[in-house]
């Protein structure tokens, strides 16, 4: 069975993730502060890839949370 210290060490080893969707969202803003449809069209391929990346990250995060909850349940 995994010990608390082991779990903390594992979690500390998880690298920081910077999602491209956040960086890309800044590029989509027009002069007036709204989303610029032309920029969205220009970055459409990158936007699709970044969206898929964010969705995958979300799924993986949900699975990690599920596992942590299961471990917590087993400890109690």
C-alpha positions as CSV (number, residue, x, y, z in Angstrom):
1,X,0.0,0.0,0.0
2,X,1.2,3.5,-0.8
3,X,2.2,5.7,2.1
4,X,1.4,9.4,2.5
5,X,5.0,10.4,2.1
6,X,5.3,8.4,-1.2
7,X,2.2,10.1,-2.5
8,X,3.5,13.5,-1.7
9,X,6.8,12.7,-3.4
10,X,4.9,11.5,-6.5
11,X,2.7,14.6,-6.6
12,X,5.7,16.9,-6.2
13,X,7.3,15.2,-9.2
14,X,4.5,16.1,-11.5
15,X,5.7,18.9,-13.8
16,X,3.9,22.2,-14.1
17,X,1.7,22.2,-17.2
18,X,1.1,25.3,-19.3
19,X,-1.8,24.8,-21.6
20,X,-1.5,26.3,-25.0
21,X,-5.1,27.4,-25.0
22,X,-4.4,30.0,-22.4
23,X,-1.5,31.5,-24.3
24,X,-3.4,31.3,-27.6
25,X,-6.5,33.0,-26.1
26,X,-4.5,36.2,-25.7
27,X,-3.6,36.2,-29.5
28,X,-7.3,36.1,-30.4
29,X,-8.2,39.4,-28.8
30,X,-8.7,42.3,-31.2
31,X,-8.1,46.0,-30.8
32,X,-11.5,46.6,-29.2
33,X,-10.9,43.9,-26.5
34,X,-13.3,41.4,-28.0
35,X,-12.4,38.1,-29.7
36,X,-11.5,38.9,-33.3
37,X,-13.1,36.4,-35.8
38,X,-10.3,36.9,-38.3
39,X,-7.7,36.0,-35.7
40,X,-9.8,32.9,-34.7
41,X,-9.9,31.9,-38.4
42,X,-6.1,32.5,-38.8
43,X,-5.3,30.4,-35.7
44,X,-8.0,27.8,-36.2
45,X,-5.7,24.8,-36.5
46,X,-3.7,25.8,-33.5
47,X,-7.0,26.6,-31.6
48,X,-8.3,23.1,-32.4
49,X,-5.1,21.4,-31.3
50,X,-4.9,23.5,-28.1
51,X,-8.5,22.7,-27.3
52,X,-7.9,19.0,-27.7
53,X,-4.8,19.3,-25.5
54,X,-6.9,21.1,-22.8
55,X,-9.6,18.5,-23.0
56,X,-7.1,15.7,-22.6
57,X,-5.5,17.4,-19.6
58,X,-8.9,17.8,-18.1
59,X,-9.6,14.1,-18.5
60,X,-6.2,13.1,-17.0
61,X,-6.8,15.5,-14.1
62,X,-10.2,14.0,-13.4
63,X,-8.7,10.6,-13.4
64,X,-5.9,11.7,-11.0
65,X,-8.5,13.2,-8.6
66,X,-10.6,10.0,-8.8
67,X,-7.5,7.9,-7.9
68,X,-6.6,10.3,-5.0
69,X,-10.1,10.0,-3.7
70,X,-9.9,6.3,-3.8
71,X,-6.6,6.3,-1.9
72,X,-8.1,8.6,0.7
73,X,-11.1,6.2,1.1
74,X,-8.7,3.3,1.6
75,X,-6.7,5.1,4.2
76,X,-9.8,5.8,6.4
